[in-house]
């Protein structure tokens, strides 16, 4: 493990005062946030600088995700990442474009030989932007262990952000023995006014937010400690592997979010019998009591050491019997009519109760689960003779309890069944997509052309752009449904061919 004995970050990434819009390890939709989001004063084009000496080792340009991103490797054994950029250093851009044109690639993700592009701390490497999946102009920065590629908290390695605001504990959601969730707020001296009566420590959820400044965006928590007598359970987000990022669904108390609409922390890990956990963020000393009356102390800290505490009393009255429908350690399946849902071993954080039922309308089902999902389900549908739509255009739309949708294109098996894969559970609806992407001309500004490019349901799977019959590079800004084509000559014919994930294709022609 790499430790920051002397901070390896020797230069701040932007010239403007550092203000966080997102913290390391905070809970995002199905993943931990792997870096720090720095505000760019609401605009693109802020100068971005290298945080330490090193070498450029990777260039990425993609429609979604990080968008335009750079990866620098440093002698300390770390890698810094700069994402959602709008521009790179010209020499680096030329290198990326040479690769794109040589290989006819619109999505760029290329390694760079060590020593080809050395960099000094403080050198300008690009400009901030709003590319990829960014929800607004900002700079996303990461600090990783180069050997494992695990993200680390940049604030512990020399990134400077002033934060003197204590985390705000709103209270504890507790589920009564009758199964009702209720918020218990702290009173005088951060003490709960009434005793909590629970069946399990799993029936507690911590509602807490952190802010860097008054009125700022809510940020995540770095450490939560629960102390009961000699037992101490600690949640500490210092680093994690990307394959563990789905473990955020085990940290987020999903039952509370489903019933109360609040994103709360599970302060006690699931008692996994095989010693595994969805993400290596929990540490325990001693066993928590399972019955009786006890006093507890909760301590919450942010990355700058600002802390808040909460005290309370709890009486544990465990249920005498409980029935689990599935052992999470084993593979399994559940079927309702023509729809079968299969899942591999260790798909869940704990043994769940599962239910698959038919929907109110034809071609609808509903899968409900009480446990976060770590591995993809396989949905297999036995095609009905009543389904007359083309199978290669058939979709399964899965809508979870938050309203988030996944649109899955089916894979036709040799036995004639359709198969879909997703980590999402919820309401399922068979649908079809036979509509090709839409493309239209917007404007030309000098040598830059802007076009509208979008699909009604799916992502753009592939595209080809030519001018006068010659392949040219273009950037698809999927979020804003824009296609940007540069280096237009004075006159000619632009041709764009785009295809969605279901194979629906459109050819667009424009003379200029």
C-alpha positions, 0 to 999 in steps of 0.5 A: 500500500502506498502512503503519503509520507511527504505529499507527492502532489506538489501543484494544484490542478487549477489556478482558481481557488479549489472548491469541491462539488463532489468528494472522494468515495461519496455514494453515487448511482451504483458506484463510489465516486472515484475522485474529487470534483472541483468547481470551474466557476460555472464555465469551461476553459479553465487552465488545468495543470499537472499535479506532479512531475511525470509522463503522459501515459493515456489519452481518452476521448469518449462520448460518455463517461470521462469524456476527454481525459488524460492520465499522467504517471508519476515517480511516486508510484501514482497516476493522476487523472483529469476528466471532462476536459475540453482541450489537450496540449496541442502535441497530445491532441495531434498524437491522438488525432494521428491514431484516430485517422490511422485507425478510423476510430472516433472513440479514442483510448490509447496508451502512451509510451513512457518518456514520449511526453514528459511533464513537470508539475505545474505545466499546462496540460489542457482546459477544463470542460463539460465533456462526457457524462459530466452534469455541468462544467467542472474538473474531475481529478483522481489520484490512483495507485499505479500498480493496482489502479485503485483510486485514493483520496487526493486530499490525503496526498497534497490536494489542498481544499479548505474545509472547516464545516462539520458534517451535519447529522440529521438523525437515525432512521430506525426500523421498529419491531413492527417494521416501520421506519422512523427518523430519530433526530438528535436533541440536547448534547447530540443525544437521542431523546428516546430509546431505540427498540430494534431487531437488528443493527441492520435496522439503523440508517444514518442520515448525514451530509457534509458541506465544504461551505455553507449552502454548498453541494452536499458531500460524502463522509469519509469515516463513520465509527459506531462504538458499543462498549468494547466493540467498535465498527468503522466505515473508512473510505480510503481506497477501493478497487473498481470491481468493488465500486458496486458495493456502494449499494451495500453501503447505501441503505436501500430499504430506507431510500425505497421507503423514505426517499433518503440516501442514508449510510448503513453503519453496520456491515452485513454479517457475511459468513464467509468473511467477504464484503462488497467493498473493503471499507469496513473494519471491526473490533469486537462483536456487536451485542445481539440482544439487551440494552446498550449505549452507543456513540456514533462519530462522523468525520469528513476528509479534513478531520471535521467531526460530529457525534451522536449518542443514544440507547438501543434495546435489541429484541431479535426476531425468533424466526426468519425465513430466507428464500435464497442463500446468497452464496449459491447460484439460483433462478426464479421463473414466472411464466415465460420469463426466467431470471438467473443469477450466479453465486455471490450476486447479492450482499446478503441472502435476499427475499426475491419475488418475480410476478406478472405485470398488469399488462402483457409482456410485463413482469416485476422483480423485487429484491431486498438486497443490493446486486453485485453481479449481473442477472440473466433474463431469459424470455421464451418467445411467445408466438403472439410476439410478432416484432423482429427479435433482433430489435426486441428490447427489455426495459428495466425500471428500478425503484428510483425511476432509472431505466436500462434498455437492453437489446436481446441476444438470440440463443440457438434454442430460439429464446431471447437473453438480456443481462443487467444488474438492475431489478424492478419493473420489466417491459418488453418493447421494440426499437425499429427507429433509426437515429436522427441526424440533421444539420445545425450550422457551420462556424468557420471550419467547424460543423455542428449536427444533431445526432441522437437515437430515440431509445438506445445509444449510438453504436457506430458511425462513419463520417466522410467529406468528399469520400474521405474518412474524417474524425468527429466528436459525438457529444452524446449528452447534448446530442451533438456531432462536431466535425472539424477541418471542413474545406470550402465546399464539398459533401458531408456524409454521416452514417450512424447505427444504434445498438439494435442495428437501425441505421441512418445515412445523412448527406449535406452539401456545403 
